[in-house]
Amino acid sequence: SFQVAPMKPRARALARGAQLFAGLVAHPSHGSLGRLGRFRGTATATVSALGAASQRLRDAVKSKEVTAQIAAEADAPINRSAVLERLGQELRESDETMEVMLLGNPLPSDRKMVTFQTPTAPEGGSPKRTVHVALPNVEDISKVISERREQKLAVPKADELVKILDKYLSEEFLGKSAEHVAMLTAWGPKAIADSEGEFCEVAALMRLSLTAYQATLQANTSDFQFEVARAGEGRDCLVMPPSNFALLGIKDTFHMLLKGFRVLLVVQPRFFPHFREIQLSLSSCGLPDGLVEVLPGITPEADPAVLHEALKHVDRLQFTGSSQMFKGLVLKAIELGNTRMEHAGEVSGLNKVRLNGVSASHPAVARGTAWAAMANNGELCTSASLVEFDPALDTVESVKGALLEAEAAFKAGRDPADDSLDILLRDGKAQQLEVKTEKEGFREWWEKTILASPQEQVKLQTNQSLGHCIYAPSIEKALEGVTEEASNLYFVGVPADPSAPSARAGTTGAKLPESTFGGMKSYTYAVAGDHDGVGTIQTIFDNTRRRGASWRDQEEAFAQYELSEVAEMLLEFLSPRDQQSFSRQISQVLDVFKAFAPEVTEPYAGQGLVNPEVT
């Protein structure tokens, strides 16, 4: 995932060849030499300068100690009393007009207005707060993009930017956690517990991105091996948050600023009050005005030409939401002639739960599967759409009965201030779990809905899934014969005694920073663009690159890897001069692979147990 500093064509070709060759020589996940023979260690005991620096860089960001620190910070208890107080303010009775600012000036009064209400209200009653905001037109979008370019508005230098964003994250985000949770609950809307989960995940991701950036800056002055890469310098990025997980918009904004992009954040009108507050907080922490512009625009009332104008001119699209909408936006940009636009997205997938040798009547299976379909009102990109059962143990009706019975374990209600709710019910959404038994119309439901079907009846490729869960009598049995791949795989061993404590897993169990998540482009077809997943080494270090050639190369120690006979034979195709430099570049690639190779991490708490009262 590391970028390489600019180099001459000949050197660039050798470097690319070394990367490809090293991919054959040693795969980081199993430490072998693949088709070219086994890795036999180094010829000397010397630790290379790059290898040592790579390990220090990784440890500064992804060591168990640092992961624990980030988790403790992100998961710190949130003051529920403060949440309820701010929630009351957000749901108050009022009728107000909120200014939409563009380059420091309010949008003119002749702009089309859109009116919205809080999606919920105290005690689940009728909404009492009404807000009016102006919608931008095509000229507004053209103006903000052109003027920022003409003024050469730039993100501050790396060391200054780090201070600004660290202040925002520490003081305005983590330091005001109760306010953010309250606004998520009011405008999402969602249960307080769901809002807290969203806040903690996003806080962890922002800290990971910032920690990697800080570690790279430090490495640049101490190890002289890595440097910050800002691919977005002087360029514009359109960020669009999803309707179900609003704070992913600030996560993307944060990371795009670190890449050097100016950000145009186009949001759903009901999220505008929250993002406007975020914009003001960033400014108060020292971020120059104009670098982050927040505009309401994802609504049927908006003129489609407005969003198209942005797609026509921006250099990058950062999107989270449905696969269909993401593809439509990319195709529209190409249709408008913007073939240079980079695009990256975390998009939804069809997710499956499979039962191997266990019945849906088992409490662990029933509760885990039901929750996978119901969590966040079924509005998660990991929500389960299908449960495949073992026809030797269950029927369609028995599975349906088991899941509907398990639904009772979760508390649903309409009062957003009830912090004991698992699910916040609201108008326009199903009020209870629906278990479908006919496969016609199978799709992503975006509801508390799941299809129950015997194994092999519904053809679903899990390489289009973000979450895939397999239940079996043991983890070993769950692993047996697995050929599927997905962004996240969950293998659950179910105890024979149904009354014993057991894991409540499903398709929604990933937790950051201890885990990773998202449509990894290398492993699924569920995503397009250059998105490598959330919390992964590839993503959090994509602002890091190896420095270019330097006089230090003549003095630094290099590790020498013993190659197989086949590998040595292939090197003979190069000139003697190139053989030496090529071998060094292979060594460098392997050094980085070794430092950043995946490893099994310590377990984390995860979801609550089923039958936790049993000892």
C-alpha positions in Angstrom: 0.0 0.0 0.0 3.0 2.3 0.3 3.5 4.8 -2.4 6.9 5.2 -4.1 8.5 8.7 -4.5 8.9 9.9 -8.1 11.8 8.3 -9.9 13.3 8.0 -13.4 11.6 5.6 -15.9 14.4 2.9 -15.7 14.4 3.0 -11.9 10.6 3.0 -11.8 10.5 -0.1 -14.0 12.9 -1.9 -11.8 11.0 -0.9 -8.7 7.7 -2.2 -10.2 9.5 -5.4 -11.2 10.8 -5.9 -7.7 7.4 -5.5 -6.2 5.9 -8.1 -8.6 8.9 -10.4 -8.2 8.6 -10.1 -4.4 5.0 -11.0 -4.6 6.1 -14.3 -6.1 9.0 -14.7 -3.8 7.3 -14.2 -0.4 3.6 -13.8 0.4 3.3 -12.0 3.8 0.4 -14.1 5.1 2.3 -17.4 5.1 6.0 -16.5 4.9 6.8 -18.8 2.0 8.4 -18.2 -1.4 5.2 -19.2 -3.3 6.0 -20.8 -6.6 9.7 -20.0 -6.4 10.5 -22.1 -3.3 10.6 -21.7 0.5 11.9 -18.6 2.2 15.2 -19.5 3.8 16.0 -16.5 5.9 18.7 -13.9 5.6 22.3 -14.5 4.6 23.5 -12.2 7.5 22.2 -11.3 10.9 22.1 -7.7 9.9 18.8 -5.9 10.4 18.2 -3.5 7.5 17.5 0.1 8.2 14.3 -0.1 6.3 13.2 -3.2 8.1 13.8 -1.7 11.5 12.1 1.6 10.5 9.1 -0.3 9.1 8.6 -2.2 12.3 8.8 1.0 14.4 6.3 2.6 12.1 3.9 -0.3 12.4 4.3 -0.5 16.2 3.6 3.2 16.5 0.2 2.6 15.0 -0.9 -1.0 15.1 0.8 -2.6 18.1 -1.4 -4.2 20.7 -0.5 -1.4 23.2 -1.4 1.4 20.8 -4.6 -0.4 19.7 -5.6 -0.7 23.4 -5.0 3.0 23.9 -7.1 4.0 20.9 -9.9 1.6 22.0 -9.8 3.0 25.5 -10.1 6.6 24.2 -12.8 5.8 21.7 -14.9 3.6 24.0 -14.7 5.9 27.1 -18.0 6.0 28.9 -20.3 8.7 27.6 -22.3 10.9 30.0 -25.9 9.8 29.5 -27.3 12.7 31.4 -25.5 15.1 29.1 -26.8 13.1 26.1 -30.4 13.4 27.3 -30.0 17.2 28.0 -28.7 17.9 24.5 -31.2 15.5 23.0 -34.0 17.6 24.6 -32.5 20.7 22.9 -32.4 19.0 19.5 -36.0 17.9 19.8 -37.4 21.1 21.2 -40.5 22.8 19.7 -39.4 25.4 17.2 -39.7 26.7 13.6 -36.4 28.1 12.4 -34.3 28.9 9.3 -30.7 27.8 9.4 -28.2 29.7 7.3 -26.2 27.8 4.7 -22.8 29.3 4.3 -20.7 29.2 1.1 -17.1 30.6 1.1 -18.0 32.6 4.3 -21.3 34.1 2.9 -24.9 32.9 3.3 -26.6 31.6 0.3 -28.9 34.3 -1.3 -32.5 34.4 -0.1 -33.8 33.6 -3.6 -32.5 30.0 -3.4 -35.0 27.1 -3.3 -35.8 26.2 0.4 -36.3 22.7 1.8 -38.1 22.1 5.0 -37.6 19.1 7.3 -38.4 18.0 10.8 -36.7 15.9 13.4 -37.5 12.3 12.5 -38.6 11.6 16.1 -39.8 13.5 19.1 -39.9 13.3 22.9 -41.7 10.1 24.1 -42.1 9.0 20.5 -44.8 11.7 19.8 -45.2 13.9 16.7 -42.1 16.0 15.7 -42.1 19.5 17.0 -39.0 21.0 15.5 -39.1 22.3 12.0 -36.0 23.6 10.1 -35.7 25.4 6.8 -32.5 25.6 4.8 -31.6 26.9 1.3 -30.5 24.5 -1.4 -27.5 25.5 -3.5 -27.9 25.8 -7.3 -25.6 24.9 -10.1 -23.9 28.4 -10.0 -23.1 28.0 -6.3 -21.3 24.6 -6.9 -19.4 26.0 -9.8 -18.4 29.1 -7.8 -17.1 27.2 -4.8 -15.0 24.9 -6.9 -13.6 27.6 -9.2 -12.9 30.2 -6.5 -11.1 27.7 -4.3 -8.9 26.8 -7.3 -8.3 30.4 -8.4 -7.4 31.4 -4.8 -5.1 28.3 -4.6 -6.7 27.5 -1.2 -4.5 24.9 0.3 -4.6 22.6 3.3 -2.0 23.7 5.9 1.5 22.0 5.9 1.5 18.6 7.4 2.9 19.4 10.9 0.4 22.3 11.3 -2.5 20.2 10.0 -1.8 17.5 12.5 -2.1 20.0 15.4 -5.4 21.4 14.0 -7.0 18.0 13.5 -5.6 16.6 16.8 -7.2 19.5 18.6 -10.5 19.0 16.9 -10.5 15.2 17.6 -9.5 15.6 21.2 -11.5 18.7 22.2 -14.4 19.1 19.8 -15.2 15.4 19.0 -14.1 13.2 21.9 -14.4 16.1 24.3 -18.0 16.6 23.2 -19.1 13.0 22.8 -22.4 13.5 24.5 -23.4 16.2 22.1 -22.5 14.2 19.0 -24.4 11.1 20.3 -27.5 13.3 21.1 -27.4 14.7 17.5 -27.1 11.3 16.0 -30.0 10.1 18.1 -32.2 13.0 17.1 -31.4 13.3 13.5 -30.5 9.7 12.5 -32.7 8.8 14.2 -31.4 5.8 16.2 -31.3 4.4 19.7 -28.8 5.9 22.0 -26.9 2.7 22.2 -26.6 2.6 18.3 -25.5 6.3 18.3 -22.8 5.5 20.9 -21.6 2.6 18.8 -21.4 4.8 15.7 -19.5 7.6 17.6 -17.0 5.2 19.0 -16.2 3.5 15.7 -15.7 6.8 13.9 -13.6 8.2 16.8 -11.3 5.1 16.5 -11.0 5.5 12.8 -10.1 9.2 13.0 -7.5 8.5 15.7 -6.0 5.6 13.6 -5.6 7.9 10.5 -4.1 10.7 12.6 -1.8 8.4 14.5 -0.4 6.9 11.2 0.1 10.5 9.9 1.9 11.5 13.1 4.1 8.4 13.1 5.1 9.0 9.5 6.1 12.6 10.3 8.2 11.3 13.2 9.8 8.6 11.0 10.7 11.3 8.4 12.9 13.1 10.9 14.3 10.1 12.8 14.5 7.1 10.5 14.7 8.9 7.2 12.8 6.0 5.5 9.3 7.3 5.1 7.5 10.5 4.4 4.0 11.9 4.1 2.4 11.7 0.7 -0.4 14.2 0.0 -2.0 13.0 -3.2 -4.8 15.6 -2.9 -2.7 18.7 -2.7 -4.5 21.5 -4.5 -7.4 19.2 -5.5 -11.1 18.9 -4.6 -12.9 15.9 -3.1 -16.7 15.4 -3.0 -17.7 13.6 0.2 -21.2 12.1 0.6 -22.1 10.4 3.9 -24.7 7.6 4.0 -28.3 8.0 5.3 -27.8 5.4 8.0 -24.3 6.2 9.5 -23.9 10.0 9.2 -20.5 10.3 11.0 -18.8 8.3 8.3 -18.9 11.7 6.5 -16.6 13.3 9.1 -14.4 10.3 9.1 -14.0 10.7 5.3 -13.5 14.4 5.6 -10.8 14.0 8.2 -8.9 11.5 6.0 -9.3 13.5 2.9 -7.9 16.6 4.6 -4.9 14.5 5.7 -4.4 13.6 2.0 -4.4 17.3 1.2 -7.8 17.6 -0.5 -10.2 20.5 -0.2 -13.6 19.0 0.8 -17.1 19.6 -0.5 -19.4 17.8 1.9 -22.9 17.3 0.4 -25.3 15.9 3.0 -28.9 15.0 3.6 -30.8 18.1 4.8 -31.6 16.4 8.2 -27.9 16.0 8.8 -27.1 19.6 8.0 -27.5 20.9 11.6 -24.9 18.3 12.8 -22.4 18.8 10.0 -22.7 22.6 10.1 -21.7 22.4 13.8 -18.8 20.1 12.8 -17.7 22.7 10.2 -17.7 25.5 12.7 -15.7 23.4 15.2 -13.0 22.7 12.6 -12.8 26.4 11.9 -12.5 27.2 15.7 -9.6 24.8 15.9 -7.7 26.7 13.2 -8.6 25.0 9.9 -8.7 27.8 7.3 -12.2 28.8 6.1 -13.2 27.3 2.7 -11.3 24.0 3.0 -14.5 22.3 4.2 -17.8 23.5 2.7 -21.0 21.8 3.9 -24.1 21.9 1.7 -27.5 20.2 1.9 -28.2 18.4 -1.3 -29.0 14.7 -1.0 -32.8 15.0 -1.2 -35.5 14.6 -3.9 -36.2 18.3 -3.6 -32.7 19.2 -4.9 -32.1 19.8 -8.6 -30.0 16.8 -9.9 -28.0 19.2 -12.0 -26.4 20.6 -8.8 -24.8 17.3 -7.9 -23.9 16.7 -11.5 -22.0 20.0 -11.5 -19.9 18.8 -8.6 -19.3 15.4 -10.3 -18.2 17.2 -13.5 -15.4 19.1 -11.7 -14.2 17.4 -8.6 -11.0 15.3 -8.6 -12.2 12.6 -6.2 -15.5 11.1 -5.0 -15.5 9.6 -1.5 -18.8 7.8 -1.0 -20.6 5.5 1.5 -23.9 4.0 0.6 -25.6 1.7 -1.8 -23.7 0.0 -4.6 -26.3 1.1 -7.1 -26.0 4.8 -6.3 -22.2 4.7 -6.2 -22.1 3.1 -9.6 -24.6 5.7 -10.9 -22.5 8.6 -9.6 -19.3 7.3 -11.2 -21.0 6.7 -14.5 -22.5 10.1 -14.5 -19.1 11.7 -13.9 -17.7 9.8 -16.9 -20.7 10.8 -19.0 -20.0 14.4 -18.1 -16.4 14.1 -19.3 -14.7 13.8 -15.9 -12.6 10.8 -16.6 -9.9 11.9 -14.3 -12.1 11.6 -11.1 -10.8 9.2 -8.6 -13.5 7.3 -6.8 -13.6 5.3 -3.6 -16.5 3.9 -1.7 -17.6 1.7 1.1 -20.7 0.2 -0.3 -23.4 -2.2 0.7 -23.5 -6.0 0.2 -25.8 -9.0 0.4 -24.9 -10.8 3.6 -25.6 -14.3 4.6 -25.8 -16.5 7.8 -25.3 -20.2 7.2 -26.2 -23.0 9.6 -24.0 -26.1 9.4 -25.1 -29.0 11.6 -26.9 -26.7 14.1 -30.6 -25.7 14.4 -32.0 -22.3 14.3 -33.8 -23.1 17.5 -30.5 -22.8 19.4 -30.5 -19.5 21.4 -27.1 -18.4 20.2 -28.1 -19.0 16.5 -31.5 -17.5 16.8 -30.5 -14.3 18.7 -27.4 -13.7 16.6 -29.3 -14.1 13.3 -32.2 -12.0 14.5 -29.9 -9.2 15.6 -28.0 -9.4 12.3 -31.3 -8.5 10.5 -32.6 -6.0 13.1 -29.6 -3.9 14.2 -29.9 -0.2 13.4 -33.4 -0.9 12.0 -31.9 -3.2 9.4 -30.0 -0.2 7.9 -26.5 -1.5 8.0 -24.3 -2.5 5.0 -23.7 -5.7 7.0 -27.3 -6.4 7.8 -28.1 -10.1 7.1 -30.5 -10.6 4.1 -30.4 -14.4 4.1 -30.2 -17.3 6.5 -29.4 -20.7 5.0 -30.5 -23.5 7.3 -29.7 -27.2 7.4 -32.8 -29.0 6.0 -32.0 -32.1 8.0 -32.6 -30.1 11.2 -35.0 -27.3 10.3 -37.9 -26.3 8.1 -38.8 -22.9 6.8 -41.5 -22.5 9.4 -39.3 -23.7 12.3 -36.6 -21.2 11.4 -39.2 -18.4 11.1 -40.6 -19.3 14.5 -37.2 -19.4 16.2 -36.2 -16.0 14.8 -39.5 -14.3 15.8 -39.2 -15.8 19.3 -35.6 -14.5 19.6 -36.8 -11.0 18.6 -38.4 -10.7 22.1 -34.8 -10.6 23.6 -34.3 -7.1 22.1 -36.2 -4.0 23.4 -37.8 -1.8 20.8 -39.7 1.4 21.4 -40.4 4.9 20.1 -39.0 7.2 22.8 -35.5 8.4 21.8 -34.7 9.3 25.4 -35.2 5.7 26.5 -31.5 4.6 26.8 -32.5 1.0 27.4 -33.7 0.6 23.8 -31.9 -1.7 21.4 -34.0 -0.5 18.4 -35.7 2.9 18.0 -38.9 2.5 16.0 -40.0 5.3 13.7 -42.5 6.1 11.1 -41.9 4.6 7.7 -40.0 1.6 9.0 -41.3 -1.9 9.9 -42.3 -2.2 13.5 -41.0 -5.8 13.9 -38.8 -8.4 12.3 -40.1 -10.0 9.1 -38.9 -13.5 8.1 -39.6 -14.1 4.4 -40.0 -17.7 3.2 -40.3 -17.1 -0.6 -37.1 -16.3 -2.4 -38.8 -14.2 -5.2 -37.6 -10.6 -4.9 -34.6 -11.5 -2.8 -32.4 -8.3 -2.4 -30.9 -6.0 0.1 -33.9 -5.2 2.2 -32.7 -2.1 4.2 -35.3 -3.2 6.7 -35.7 -5.6 9.7 -36.2 -8.4 7.1 -34.4 -11.7 6.4 -35.1 -14.6 4.0 -35.0 -18.1 5.4 -34.1 -20.7 2.8 -32.6 -24.3 2.8 -29.0 -24.5 1.8 -28.1 -24.1 -1.9 -31.5 -22.8 -2.8 -30.5 -19.2 -3.2 -27.3 -18.5 -5.2 -25.4 -15.8 -3.3 -21.7 -15.3 -3.9 -20.3 -14.1 -0.6 -17.5 -12.2 -2.5 -20.3 -9.6 -2.8 -20.8 -9.7 1.0 -19.4 -7.4 3.7 -20.3 -9.9 6.4 -20.7 -13.7 6.3 -21.4 -15.8 9.4 -21.2 -19.6 9.7 -22.6 -21.4 12.8 -21.5 -25.0 13.5 -21.1 -27.3 16.5 -17.5 -26.0 16.9 -15.3 -23.4 15.3 -13.3 -26.2 13.6 -16.5 -27.5 12.1 -17.5 -24.0 10.9 -14.1 -23.7 9.2 -14.3 -27.1 7.4 -14.7 -26.9 3.7 -15.2 -23.2 3.6 -14.5 -21.9 0.1 -16.3 -18.5 0.4 -14.6 -15.2 0.8 -16.0 -12.0 2.1 -14.9 -8.7 3.7 -15.5 -10.2 7.1 -16.0 -13.9 8.0 -17.4 -15.0 11.4 -17.0 -18.6 12.5 -19.1 -19.5 15.5 -18.9 -22.7 17.6 -22.3 -23.4 19.2 -22.3 -25.3 22.6 -24.3 -28.5 22.7 -26.1 -27.3 25.8 -28.5 -24.6 24.7 -28.6 -23.1 28.2 -24.8 -22.6 28.3 -23.4 -19.1 27.7 -22.4 -18.6 24.1 -21.3 -15.9 21.7 -24.0 -13.7 20.1 -22.5 -13.3 16.6 -23.9 -12.5 13.2 -22.8 -10.4 10.3 -22.3 -7.2 12.3 -19.5 -8.2 14.7 -16.5 -6.2 13.5 -15.3 -3.6 16.0 -12.7 -0.9 15.5 -9.9 -0.4 16.2 -9.3 -4.0 17.2 -10.7 -5.3 13.9 -11.0 -4.1 10.3 -14.0 -3.7 8.1 -15.2 -2.7 4.6 -15.2 -3.8 1.0 -11.5 -4.7 0.6 -11.0 -4.4 -3.2 -8.6 -7.3 -3.2 -11.1 -9.8 -1.9 -14.6 -8.8 -3.0 -16.5 -7.5 -5.9 -18.8 -5.4 -3.7 -16.7 -2.2 -4.1 -15.1 -0.2 -6.9 -12.4 2.4 -6.8 -9.4 2.4 -4.5 -11.1 1.7 -1.3 -9.1 -0.8 0.8 -11.5 -1.2 3.7 -11.8 0.6 7.0 -9.1 0.4 9.7 -6.8 -1.6 7.4 -3.1 -1.1 7.1 -3.7 -0.2 3.4 -6.1 2.6 4.3 -4.6 4.2 7.4 -1.1 4.3 5.8 -2.2 5.5 2.3 -0.7 8.9 3.2 2.7 7.3 3.8 5.3 6.6 1.1 8.9 5.3 1.0 11.3 8.2 0.5 13.0 8.5 -2.9 16.6 7.6 -3.7 19.1 9.2 -1.3 22.8 9.4 -0.5 21.9 7.4 2.6 21.3 4.3 0.4 25.1 4.0 0.1 25.6 3.8 3.9 22.6 1.9 5.2 22.5 -1.7 6.0 20.4 -4.0 3.7 19.0 -7.4 4.6 20.1 -10.1 2.1 17.5 -12.8 1.4 18.5 -16.2 0.2 16.6 -17.0 -3.0 15.6 -20.3 -4.5 17.4 -21.7 -7.5 14.5 -20.6 -9.7 14.6 -17.1 -8.4 18.3 -16.8 -9.0 17.9 -18.1 -12.5 15.3 -15.4 -13.2 17.7 -12.7 -12.0 20.3 -13.8 -14.6 18.1 -12.3 -17.3 19.2 -8.9 -15.9 22.5 -7.2 -16.4 25.0 -7.5 -13.5 24.4 -3.8 -12.6 20.7 -4.3 -12.5 20.9 -7.6 -10.6 22.4 -5.8 -7.6 19.9 -2.9 -7.5 17.0 -5.3 -8.3 18.0 -7.6 -5.4 18.1 -4.6 -3.0 14.6 -3.5 -4.1 13.3 -7.1 -3.5 14.9 -6.9 -0.1 13.1 -3.6 0.6 9.7 -5.0 -0.4 10.2 -8.1 1.7 11.3 -5.9 4.7 8.0 -4.0 4.5 6.0 -7.1 4.1 7.6 -8.7 7.1 6.9 -5.7 9.3 3.3 -5.2 8.2 2.3 -8.9 7.7 -1.1 -9.7 9.3 -1.1 -11.3 12.6 -3.6 -12.8 15.0 -4.6 -10.2 17.5 -5.9 -10.5 21.0 -9.7 -11.0 21.4 -12.0 -8.1 22.3 -15.2 -8.1 24.3 -17.6 -8.2 21.3 -21.3 -8.5 21.6 -23.0 -9.5 24.8 -23.3 -13.2 25.5 -26.4 -15.3 25.1 -27.4 -16.7 28.5 -24.8 -14.6 30.4 -26.4 -15.3 33.7 -25.4 -19.0 33.5 -22.1 -19.7 35.3 
